[in-house]
Amino acid sequence: MKNSILEWMGPNGWLRTRRNHALEHATIQVLAAKRPDLRMAGNSNARGFWIIGNVDIETFQAGLSEALQRLRAGERDLAIHPNCGTNYVSMGLGAGLVAWLSMVGAKGSWREKLERLPLVMFLVTLVLILTAPLGPWLQRTLTTDADLGDLQIEQVDCFERKGYMIYHVKTR
């Protein structure tokens, strides 16, 4: 089965997902530089990526093409995005873990839990500060790959749903 979950889970699927994720980020960054007011979101998989953002198809395709060229020219930092979910997940996991650990041993009383609240807030804040660099590092080493190898854009589809432009970029 060509488009099975095994395609995504295998080593080639993971590499393709990382490369698509890098191109998704680069495209968003190129478009954002041209239109700072533009709000966008994206999601990648082994077969390509989706971007939601109200930009016309010509501007989108020009941004996609520029992103591809700039990544191939070695602008690896385009693959790292400050609002990537990887950043939020790494910080959220750290914050959630210390919040949970801070409450271990608290009996069922609300008073004891409330007395621990300053400790929880301090530790969560500390962990958020300390884990901020973790997300970009994880993007560089785990969730994106700026070396696109032989990745090629196969097709760009554009849809409009409820006033939002949605782009699906298929790659191979």
N, C-alpha and C positions, 0 to 999 in steps of 0.2 A: 504494500500500500504506500504510494508515493508521499502523500501528505499526512502520514500518521504521526502520532505522538512520539514514536521512536525516532522520526526524522529530527524533531526538535530536541529530544533528550540526548541523542548521540553526540560524539565529539564534534562532528561537522556541523550539526544543528546548533550547538552551543556557540561555536565560532561564528557561524553566520548571524546568529542573534546578536552577538557582541558587535560585529561589524555594522549590522543594520542599526543598532542602538547608537553607535558612534556617528553614523551618517544622519540619523534622526536629530541628534543633538547639534551637529554642525549645521544642519539645515535651519533649525530653530534659531541658532545664534546668528547666522547670516541674515535671516529675515528680520530678526529683532534689531540688528544693527541698522537696517534700512528703515524700519518702522518701530521705533521704541515704544509706541502706544499699543502695539499688537500683542494680544494675549494668546498664548498657544499652549497646547498640551500634546503629548505624543506617547506612543506605545510601540514597542518593537517585538518581532519574533523572527524565526528562522527564514521566513519567506518574504520579509519586508518590514514596513512600519506604517503607522497611521499618524497623521498630524491633524489636529483640529485647530483652526485659526482662520479668521475672516480676512483672507488675502486672495486676490484674483489668481487664476490659474497661470497666467503668464509670469507674474511676479514669483509665484511659488516655484515654477519650473526653473526660472532663472536662479533663484536662491538654492534650489537643490543642486543644480549644475555647478554653481560656484562652490558650494560646500564640498561636493565630490572632488573638484579640482584642487581646492585648498588642502583637503585631507591628503590627497595623493602627493601634494607638494611638500608635505611634512608638517603642516600646522596641527599638530596632535592635540593641542589644548582646546580646539574646537569640539573635540569629542567629550569634554568634561563640562557638564552644565550645573550651575549652582542650584537649580531647582529640580534636579533629578530626584526621583523617588528613592534611589539608593541612599542619598544623603538623609532623607527623612526617616527611612526605615532604620538605618544604622543608629541615628540619634534616638529614635523612638524606642528601639529595643534596649539600648543602654539605659535610658530614662525609666522605662517600665521595669527593667530588672532591678535597679537600685530602689525604686519605689516599693516594689514587692519585698525586697530584702529588708528594707527599713521597717516593714510591718510584721515581719516574722517574729513570733513570740508575743505580739500584742494580743491580749485576751479579747474576748468578745465585747468589752465595754467601749462605748463611744468615747468616753473620757480619755482612756489610755491611748486610743487611736488619735484623738485630737492633740494630745500632748506630744505625739511623735510628728505631727504635721510640720513644724519648723525644720526638723531633721530631714524629713522627706523632701521638702522644698529646697533645702540647701544641697542635698546630694543630687537631686535631679538637675538643678542648675549647674552644679559642678560637672556632672556627666555630660550635659549638653555642650558645655564649653570645651571639655576635653575630647568629645567625640566629633566635633565639627570637622576636623581634618580627615576623619575616617571615611566619610562618604566619598569625597573626591579620590582618595587613595583606592577605595573599593571600585570606583568607576574605572580608574586607570588599569587596575590589575585584574578585575573580575567581570564587570558588567559591560564594558565597552572595549573595542580594539580599533584604534585609529589606523592601524595598518590594514587597509581594506583588501589587500591581496587582489584576487581577480573578480571581486564583486562588481556586478554591472546592474544598472537600472533596466528593468525589463518593461515596466509599464507604470504609468501614473493615472490613477482614477480619481475623479473629483465628484463629490456628492454634496448636496445641501440638505441639512436636516434642522428643522426648527430654527432657521436663521443662522446656522453655523456652517461654515465650509469645512468639509472633511476630506482629507487627501489620503489615499492609500497608495503607497509606493511599493511595487513588487520588485524584488531583486533576484538575481541568480548568481 
